Amino acid sequence: MPDISITTPIPGPRSAEILARKKAAVPDAVGITLPVFIDHAQGAVLTDVDGNSFIDLGSGIAVSNVGNANPQVVEAVQRQVAAFTHTAFGITPYSGYVELAELVSSLTPGDFDKRTLFVNTGAEAVENAVKIARRYTGKSAIVVFDHAFHGRTNLTMAMTAKQAPYKTGFGPFAPEIYRVPNSYPFRDGLSGEEAAARTIAQIETQVGAENLAAIVIEPIQGEGGFLVPAPGFLPALVKWANENGVVFVADEVQAGFARTGAMFASEHEGIVPDVITMAKGIGGGLPLAAVSGRAEIMNASQPGGLGGTYGGNPVSLAAALAAVHVMIDEDLPAKARHIGEILFARLNAAAAQDERIAEVRGRGAMVGVEFVVPGTTTPAPETTEAVLHEMYQHGAIALECGTYGSVIRFLPPLIITDAQLNEALDVFDAALAATR
Protein backbone atom coordinates (compact mmCIF):
# COMPACT_ATOMS: atom_id res chain seq x y z
CA MET A 1 0.00 0.00 0.00
CA PRO A 2 1.51 3.38 -0.98
CA ASP A 3 2.48 5.84 1.75
CA ILE A 4 1.91 8.92 -0.39
CA SER A 5 -1.65 10.23 -0.31
CA ILE A 6 -2.52 13.61 -1.85
CA THR A 7 -6.24 14.36 -1.61
CA THR A 8 -6.31 18.17 -1.91
CA PRO A 9 -4.50 20.80 -3.94
CA ILE A 10 -1.15 21.75 -2.42
CA PRO A 11 -1.53 23.67 -0.19
CA GLY A 12 -4.84 22.34 1.06
CA PRO A 13 -7.51 24.64 2.54
CA ARG A 14 -6.43 24.31 6.17
CA SER A 15 -2.75 24.83 5.28
CA ALA A 16 -3.73 27.84 3.16
CA GLU A 17 -5.59 29.30 6.12
CA ILE A 18 -2.60 28.88 8.45
CA LEU A 19 -0.30 30.25 5.73
CA ALA A 20 -2.33 33.46 5.74
CA ARG A 21 -1.98 33.63 9.52
CA LYS A 22 1.78 33.09 9.19
CA LYS A 23 1.94 36.09 6.87
CA ALA A 24 0.42 38.24 9.61
CA ALA A 25 2.42 36.79 12.51
CA VAL A 26 5.88 35.73 11.26
CA PRO A 27 8.53 37.83 9.47
CA ASP A 28 8.61 37.30 5.71
CA ALA A 29 12.33 36.54 6.04
CA VAL A 30 11.42 33.23 7.73
CA GLY A 31 10.77 31.43 4.48
CA ILE A 32 9.27 28.00 3.95
CA THR A 33 9.98 25.45 1.25
CA LEU A 34 6.61 23.71 1.05
CA PRO A 35 3.43 25.60 2.06
CA VAL A 36 1.84 22.77 4.04
CA PHE A 37 1.59 22.58 7.81
CA ILE A 38 2.39 19.24 9.39
CA ASP A 39 -0.08 17.67 11.81
CA HIS A 40 1.82 14.48 12.64
CA ALA A 41 4.68 12.33 11.40
CA GLN A 42 5.93 8.80 11.79
CA GLY A 43 9.21 7.43 10.50
CA ALA A 44 9.65 8.77 6.97
CA VAL A 45 6.06 9.94 6.41
CA LEU A 46 4.72 13.43 7.15
CA THR A 47 0.96 14.13 7.24
CA ASP A 48 -0.36 17.68 6.95
CA VAL A 49 -3.39 19.33 8.51
CA ASP A 50 -5.44 18.53 5.40
CA GLY A 51 -4.66 14.80 5.60
CA ASN A 52 -2.13 14.74 2.77
CA SER A 53 0.80 12.36 3.37
CA PHE A 54 4.29 12.94 2.01
CA ILE A 55 7.41 10.79 1.97
CA ASP A 56 10.21 12.81 3.49
CA LEU A 57 13.50 12.77 1.57
CA GLY A 58 14.89 15.72 3.53
CA SER A 59 14.71 14.58 7.18
CA GLY A 60 14.19 18.17 8.30
CA ILE A 61 17.66 18.90 6.85
CA ALA A 62 19.36 15.70 8.05
CA VAL A 63 17.86 15.85 11.55
CA SER A 64 15.43 12.92 11.77
CA ASN A 65 18.04 10.28 10.97
CA VAL A 66 16.29 7.78 13.27
CA GLY A 67 12.88 8.79 11.91
CA ASN A 68 10.15 11.01 13.24
CA ALA A 69 8.62 10.03 16.58
CA ASN A 70 11.09 7.19 17.01
CA PRO A 71 9.70 5.07 19.87
CA GLN A 72 12.96 4.92 21.82
CA VAL A 73 13.41 8.68 21.54
CA VAL A 74 9.80 9.37 22.54
CA GLU A 75 10.11 7.13 25.60
CA ALA A 76 13.38 8.72 26.68
CA VAL A 77 11.98 12.24 26.31
CA GLN A 78 8.82 11.43 28.22
CA ARG A 79 10.82 9.89 31.04
CA GLN A 80 13.15 12.90 31.27
CA VAL A 81 10.36 15.49 31.08
CA ALA A 82 8.64 13.75 33.99
CA ALA A 83 11.87 13.95 36.03
CA PHE A 84 13.01 17.54 35.30
CA THR A 85 13.26 19.79 32.27
CA HIS A 86 16.04 22.23 33.19
CA THR A 87 18.53 23.22 35.85
CA ALA A 88 21.45 24.46 33.67
CA PHE A 89 24.43 22.14 33.63
CA GLY A 90 26.71 24.95 34.76
CA ILE A 91 24.63 25.46 37.91
CA THR A 92 23.45 22.04 39.08
CA PRO A 93 24.74 19.38 36.65
CA TYR A 94 23.18 16.06 35.70
CA SER A 95 24.58 12.74 34.61
CA GLY A 96 23.04 12.65 31.12
CA TYR A 97 25.50 15.30 29.97
CA VAL A 98 28.46 13.24 31.15
CA GLU A 99 27.03 10.01 29.71
CA LEU A 100 26.49 11.48 26.25
CA ALA A 101 29.89 13.20 26.32
CA GLU A 102 31.52 9.84 27.02
CA LEU A 103 29.56 8.20 24.20
CA VAL A 104 30.29 10.90 21.62
CA SER A 105 33.98 10.96 22.51
CA SER A 106 34.12 7.19 22.01
CA LEU A 107 32.55 7.45 18.54
CA THR A 108 34.52 10.31 16.96
CA PRO A 109 37.68 9.43 15.01
CA GLY A 110 40.97 9.19 16.92
CA ASP A 111 42.15 7.07 19.84
CA PHE A 112 43.49 10.02 21.87
CA ASP A 113 42.01 11.54 25.03
CA LYS A 114 38.97 13.71 24.18
CA ARG A 115 36.52 16.13 25.72
CA THR A 116 33.00 16.98 24.49
CA LEU A 117 30.94 20.16 24.98
CA PHE A 118 27.19 20.50 24.30
CA VAL A 119 25.46 23.58 22.93
CA ASN A 120 22.19 24.24 21.08
CA THR A 121 22.77 24.65 17.34
CA GLY A 122 25.27 23.86 14.63
CA ALA A 123 26.21 27.52 14.30
CA GLU A 124 26.87 27.70 18.04
CA ALA A 125 29.04 24.58 17.81
CA VAL A 126 31.10 26.15 15.02
CA GLU A 127 31.46 29.41 16.98
CA ASN A 128 32.71 27.47 20.00
CA ALA A 129 35.17 25.50 17.86
CA VAL A 130 36.62 28.78 16.62
CA LYS A 131 36.82 30.17 20.18
CA ILE A 132 38.55 27.01 21.37
CA ALA A 133 41.06 26.95 18.48
CA ARG A 134 41.95 30.61 18.99
CA ARG A 135 42.38 30.13 22.73
CA TYR A 136 44.54 27.03 22.25
CA THR A 137 46.81 28.42 19.54
CA GLY A 138 46.92 32.08 20.54
CA LYS A 139 46.32 32.92 16.87
CA SER A 140 43.28 34.56 15.27
CA ALA A 141 42.97 33.73 11.56
CA ILE A 142 40.44 31.13 10.43
CA VAL A 143 40.45 29.50 6.98
CA VAL A 144 37.17 28.42 5.40
CA PHE A 145 36.26 27.26 1.90
CA ASP A 146 34.38 28.16 -1.23
CA HIS A 147 30.78 26.84 -1.14
CA ALA A 148 30.89 26.46 2.65
CA PHE A 149 27.91 26.83 4.97
CA HIS A 150 28.54 27.11 8.70
CA GLY A 151 25.51 28.97 10.09
CA ARG A 152 23.59 32.23 10.42
CA THR A 153 25.23 34.01 13.37
CA ASN A 154 27.53 36.93 12.65
CA LEU A 155 30.71 34.84 12.82
CA THR A 156 29.29 31.86 10.95
CA MET A 157 27.80 34.12 8.27
CA ALA A 158 31.32 35.41 7.71
CA MET A 159 32.43 31.79 7.40
CA THR A 160 29.58 30.92 5.01
CA ALA A 161 30.31 31.44 1.33
CA LYS A 162 26.91 32.02 -0.27
CA GLN A 163 25.77 35.62 -0.18
CA ALA A 164 22.02 35.34 -0.83
CA PRO A 165 19.91 34.71 1.12
CA TYR A 166 22.15 34.08 4.13
CA LYS A 167 24.27 37.25 4.27
CA THR A 168 22.55 39.95 2.23
CA GLY A 169 22.29 43.18 4.21
CA PHE A 170 23.47 41.69 7.51
CA GLY A 171 27.07 42.91 7.62
CA PRO A 172 29.63 43.97 8.66
CA PHE A 173 30.81 40.50 9.56
CA ALA A 174 33.40 39.15 11.96
CA PRO A 175 37.01 39.69 10.81
CA GLU A 176 39.96 37.36 10.36
CA ILE A 177 38.06 34.89 8.14
CA TYR A 178 39.90 33.84 4.97
CA ARG A 179 38.32 31.88 2.11
CA VAL A 180 40.22 29.40 -0.05
CA PRO A 181 39.24 27.00 -2.87
CA ASN A 182 37.61 23.68 -2.06
CA SER A 183 37.92 20.55 -4.17
CA TYR A 184 34.98 20.45 -6.62
CA PRO A 185 35.91 17.69 -9.08
CA PHE A 186 32.99 18.31 -11.46
CA ARG A 187 33.98 21.92 -11.95
CA ASP A 188 37.75 22.13 -11.32
CA GLY A 189 38.89 18.80 -12.80
CA LEU A 190 41.73 18.55 -10.27
CA SER A 191 42.94 15.51 -8.38
CA GLY A 192 42.82 15.68 -4.61
CA GLU A 193 46.54 16.30 -4.40
CA GLU A 194 46.40 19.06 -7.04
CA ALA A 195 43.45 20.76 -5.36
CA ALA A 196 45.17 20.56 -1.96
CA ALA A 197 48.40 22.03 -3.34
CA ARG A 198 46.43 24.96 -4.79
CA THR A 199 44.62 25.54 -1.50
CA ILE A 200 47.72 25.23 0.68
CA ALA A 201 49.66 27.64 -1.55
CA GLN A 202 46.92 30.21 -1.12
CA ILE A 203 46.86 29.72 2.66
CA GLU A 204 50.62 30.14 2.90
CA THR A 205 50.78 33.24 0.71
CA GLN A 206 47.61 35.04 1.80
CA VAL A 207 47.24 34.04 5.47
CA GLY A 208 50.43 32.43 6.77
CA ALA A 209 50.59 29.44 9.08
CA GLU A 210 52.04 31.64 11.82
CA ASN A 211 48.72 33.56 11.93
CA LEU A 212 46.32 30.67 11.42
CA ALA A 213 44.37 29.19 14.34
CA ALA A 214 42.20 26.72 12.43
CA ILE A 215 41.08 25.27 9.15
CA VAL A 216 37.31 24.65 9.27
CA ILE A 217 35.86 22.41 6.55
CA GLU A 218 32.85 20.21 5.92
CA PRO A 219 34.15 16.76 4.84
CA ILE A 220 31.15 16.73 2.51
CA GLN A 221 29.74 20.18 1.92
CA GLY A 222 26.00 20.34 2.58
CA GLU A 223 24.35 23.61 1.57
CA GLY A 224 27.20 24.13 -0.89
CA GLY A 225 25.93 21.31 -3.10
CA PHE A 226 26.84 17.96 -1.54
CA LEU A 227 30.39 18.34 -2.74
CA VAL A 228 32.59 15.31 -2.14
CA PRO A 229 36.24 16.35 -2.42
CA ALA A 230 38.55 14.37 -4.67
CA PRO A 231 40.40 11.54 -2.87
CA GLY A 232 43.52 12.79 -1.13
CA PHE A 233 42.35 16.38 -0.67
CA LEU A 234 41.35 16.13 2.99
CA PRO A 235 44.34 14.01 4.09
CA ALA A 236 46.72 16.53 2.53
CA LEU A 237 45.07 19.39 4.41
CA VAL A 238 45.19 17.47 7.70
CA LYS A 239 48.88 16.67 7.18
CA TRP A 240 49.71 20.32 6.48
CA ALA A 241 47.69 21.50 9.50
CA ASN A 242 49.39 19.01 11.81
CA GLU A 243 52.83 20.03 10.57
CA ASN A 244 52.10 23.73 11.06
CA GLY A 245 50.38 23.84 14.45
CA VAL A 246 46.96 24.59 12.97
CA VAL A 247 43.80 23.09 14.48
CA PHE A 248 41.88 21.05 11.89
CA VAL A 249 38.12 21.34 12.49
CA ALA A 250 35.70 19.03 10.67
CA ASP A 251 32.21 20.54 10.50
CA GLU A 252 30.02 17.43 10.53
CA VAL A 253 26.80 19.22 11.42
CA GLN A 254 25.02 17.80 8.36
CA ALA A 255 27.20 14.81 7.45
CA GLY A 256 27.59 13.27 10.90
CA PHE A 257 25.78 10.53 12.81
CA ALA A 258 25.53 7.67 10.32
CA ARG A 259 24.29 9.86 7.46
CA THR A 260 27.06 9.01 4.98
CA GLY A 261 27.42 5.32 5.76
CA ALA A 262 29.93 5.87 8.55
CA MET A 263 29.25 7.41 11.92
CA PHE A 264 31.23 10.45 10.73
CA ALA A 265 32.06 11.45 7.15
CA SER A 266 35.70 12.04 8.15
CA GLU A 267 36.11 8.27 8.40
CA HIS A 268 35.73 7.73 4.65
CA GLU A 269 39.21 9.10 3.95
CA GLY A 270 40.68 8.05 7.26
CA ILE A 271 41.27 11.58 8.50
CA VAL A 272 41.38 12.34 12.22
CA PRO A 273 40.27 15.91 12.93
CA ASP A 274 41.52 17.73 16.02
CA VAL A 275 37.98 18.98 16.64
CA ILE A 276 34.58 17.93 15.25
CA THR A 277 31.39 20.00 15.33
CA MET A 278 28.05 18.21 15.15
CA ALA A 279 24.32 18.85 15.47
CA LYS A 280 21.22 17.89 13.45
CA GLY A 281 21.16 14.06 13.59
CA ILE A 282 22.53 13.83 17.13
CA GLY A 283 19.32 14.97 18.85
CA GLY A 284 16.73 12.61 17.40
CA GLY A 285 14.68 15.67 16.43
CA LEU A 286 15.37 17.84 19.48
CA PRO A 287 17.78 20.80 19.38
CA LEU A 288 21.30 19.81 20.39
CA ALA A 289 24.81 20.35 19.10
CA ALA A 290 28.28 19.40 20.24
CA VAL A 291 31.98 20.13 19.92
CA SER A 292 34.32 17.21 20.51
CA GLY A 293 38.08 17.17 20.27
CA ARG A 294 41.53 16.54 21.66
CA ALA A 295 41.57 17.03 25.41
CA GLU A 296 44.49 19.48 25.37
CA ILE A 297 42.68 21.68 22.86
CA MET A 298 39.26 21.49 24.52
CA ASN A 299 40.78 22.14 27.97
CA ALA A 300 42.71 25.23 26.87
CA SER A 301 39.89 27.65 27.67
CA GLN A 302 39.56 29.17 31.11
CA PRO A 303 36.84 27.84 33.49
CA GLY A 304 33.55 29.51 32.62
CA GLY A 305 34.76 30.34 29.11
CA LEU A 306 32.50 27.71 27.55
CA GLY A 307 28.88 26.84 28.18
CA GLY A 308 25.48 28.52 28.17
CA THR A 309 22.07 28.46 29.82
CA TYR A 310 20.56 25.82 27.57
CA GLY A 311 23.74 24.07 26.45
CA GLY A 312 23.15 20.37 27.05
CA ASN A 313 19.46 20.67 27.93
CA PRO A 314 18.52 17.47 29.80
CA VAL A 315 15.54 16.66 27.55
CA SER A 316 17.63 17.03 24.40
CA LEU A 317 20.39 14.95 25.97
CA ALA A 318 17.91 12.16 26.75
CA ALA A 319 16.66 12.23 23.17
CA ALA A 320 20.24 12.16 21.86
CA LEU A 321 21.28 9.24 24.04
CA ALA A 322 18.33 7.25 22.75
CA ALA A 323 18.92 8.29 19.13
CA VAL A 324 22.63 7.47 19.14
CA HIS A 325 21.98 4.08 20.70
CA VAL A 326 19.44 3.40 17.94
CA MET A 327 22.11 4.27 15.37
CA ILE A 328 24.51 1.83 16.99
CA ASP A 329 22.09 -0.99 17.87
CA GLU A 330 20.35 -0.96 14.48
CA ASP A 331 23.60 -0.31 12.56
CA LEU A 332 22.24 2.74 10.77
CA PRO A 333 25.57 3.38 9.02
CA ALA A 334 24.99 0.09 7.17
CA LYS A 335 21.41 1.14 6.46
CA ALA A 336 22.71 4.43 5.06
CA ARG A 337 25.03 2.51 2.73
CA HIS A 338 22.08 0.41 1.56
CA ILE A 339 20.00 3.53 0.95
CA GLY A 340 22.94 4.95 -1.01
CA GLU A 341 23.02 1.91 -3.26
CA ILE A 342 19.36 2.43 -4.14
CA LEU A 343 19.77 6.18 -4.59
CA PHE A 344 22.79 5.90 -6.85
CA ALA A 345 21.21 3.14 -8.94
CA ARG A 346 17.96 5.03 -9.45
CA LEU A 347 19.49 8.48 -9.88
CA ASN A 348 22.23 7.35 -12.26
CA ALA A 349 19.59 5.57 -14.33
CA ALA A 350 17.64 8.83 -14.48
CA ALA A 351 20.80 10.73 -15.42
CA ALA A 352 21.44 8.36 -18.31
CA GLN A 353 18.08 9.40 -19.75
CA ASP A 354 18.18 13.12 -18.95
CA GLU A 355 21.01 15.33 -20.19
CA ARG A 356 20.05 18.04 -17.71
CA ILE A 357 21.62 15.93 -14.94
CA ALA A 358 25.34 16.60 -14.93
CA GLU A 359 26.38 14.57 -11.91
CA VAL A 360 25.09 12.34 -9.15
CA ARG A 361 27.36 12.50 -6.10
CA GLY A 362 27.51 11.94 -2.37
CA ARG A 363 27.99 9.15 0.14
CA GLY A 364 25.49 6.85 1.79
CA ALA A 365 22.14 8.54 2.38
CA MET A 366 23.55 11.97 1.49
CA VAL A 367 23.26 12.22 -2.29
CA GLY A 368 22.89 15.21 -4.61
CA VAL A 369 21.91 15.64 -8.25
CA GLU A 370 23.35 18.66 -10.06
CA PHE A 371 21.38 20.13 -12.96
CA VAL A 372 22.91 22.09 -15.83
CA VAL A 373 21.83 23.57 -19.13
CA PRO A 374 22.14 20.59 -21.51
CA GLY A 375 25.46 20.42 -23.30
CA THR A 376 27.14 22.86 -20.91
CA THR A 377 28.32 23.13 -17.31
CA THR A 378 26.09 26.17 -16.74
CA PRO A 379 24.02 25.67 -13.57
CA ALA A 380 20.27 25.31 -14.11
CA PRO A 381 18.50 26.44 -10.91
CA GLU A 382 15.24 26.83 -12.80
CA THR A 383 15.26 23.10 -13.53
CA THR A 384 15.90 22.32 -9.88
CA GLU A 385 12.97 24.52 -8.86
CA ALA A 386 10.62 23.01 -11.44
CA VAL A 387 11.46 19.42 -10.53
CA LEU A 388 11.10 20.07 -6.80
CA HIS A 389 7.73 21.77 -7.36
CA GLU A 390 6.45 18.73 -9.24
CA MET A 391 7.70 16.45 -6.49
CA TYR A 392 5.95 18.48 -3.80
CA GLN A 393 2.68 18.42 -5.68
CA HIS A 394 2.82 14.63 -5.86
CA GLY A 395 3.88 13.78 -2.34
CA ALA A 396 7.69 13.63 -2.13
CA ILE A 397 9.76 16.19 -0.21
CA ALA A 398 13.34 16.82 -1.28
CA LEU A 399 15.52 19.90 -0.82
CA GLU A 400 17.46 22.33 -2.99
CA CYS A 401 21.07 23.25 -2.29
CA GLY A 402 24.25 24.41 -3.98
CA THR A 403 25.95 27.76 -4.43
CA TYR A 404 24.09 28.11 -7.72
CA GLY A 405 20.79 26.63 -6.51
CA SER A 406 21.20 23.83 -9.03
CA VAL A 407 21.33 20.73 -6.82
CA ILE A 408 18.54 18.54 -5.44
CA ARG A 409 19.67 16.77 -2.29
CA PHE A 410 18.33 13.49 -1.00
CA LEU A 411 18.55 13.02 2.79
CA PRO A 412 15.96 10.38 3.69
CA PRO A 413 15.56 9.17 7.27
CA LEU A 414 17.86 6.20 7.77
CA ILE A 415 14.91 4.04 8.82
CA ILE A 416 13.06 4.58 5.51
CA THR A 417 11.88 1.33 3.91
CA ASP A 418 12.95 0.30 0.43
CA ALA A 419 9.32 0.55 -0.67
CA GLN A 420 9.01 4.11 0.63
CA LEU A 421 12.30 5.17 -0.94
CA ASN A 422 11.40 3.71 -4.33
CA GLU A 423 7.91 5.22 -4.17
CA ALA A 424 9.42 8.67 -3.61
CA LEU A 425 11.99 8.12 -6.38
CA ASP A 426 9.16 7.21 -8.73
CA VAL A 427 7.80 10.68 -8.01
CA PHE A 428 11.22 12.14 -8.85
CA ASP A 429 11.28 10.26 -12.17
CA ALA A 430 7.79 11.53 -12.99
CA ALA A 431 8.83 15.06 -12.07
CA LEU A 432 11.76 14.83 -14.49
CA ALA A 433 9.44 13.71 -17.26
CA ALA A 434 6.90 16.44 -16.51
CA THR A 435 9.52 19.22 -16.68
CA ARG A 436 11.37 18.26 -19.86
Secondary structure, DSSP 4 states (H G I P E B T S, - for coil): --S-B--S-SS-HHHHHHHHHHHHHS-TTS--SS---EEEEEBTEEEETTS-EEEESSHHHHT-TT-BT-HHHHHHHHHHHHH-S---TTTS--HHHHHHHHHHHHHSS-SS-EEEEEESSHHHHHHHHHHHHHHHHS--EEEEETT----SSHHHHHH----TTTTTT--PPPSSEEEEPPP-HHHH---HHHHHHHHHHHHHHHT-GGGEEEEEE-SSBTTTT-B-PPTTHHHHHHHHHHHTT-EEEEE-TTTTTTTTSSSSGGGGGT---SEEEE-GGGGTTS--EEEEEEHHHHT-SPTTSS--SSTT-HHHHHHHHHHHHHHHHTTHHHHHHHHHHHHHHHHHHHHHH-TTEEEEEEETTEEEEEEB-TTS--B-HHHHHHHHHHHHHTTEE-EEESTTS-EEEE---TT--HHHHHHHHHHHHHHHHHH-
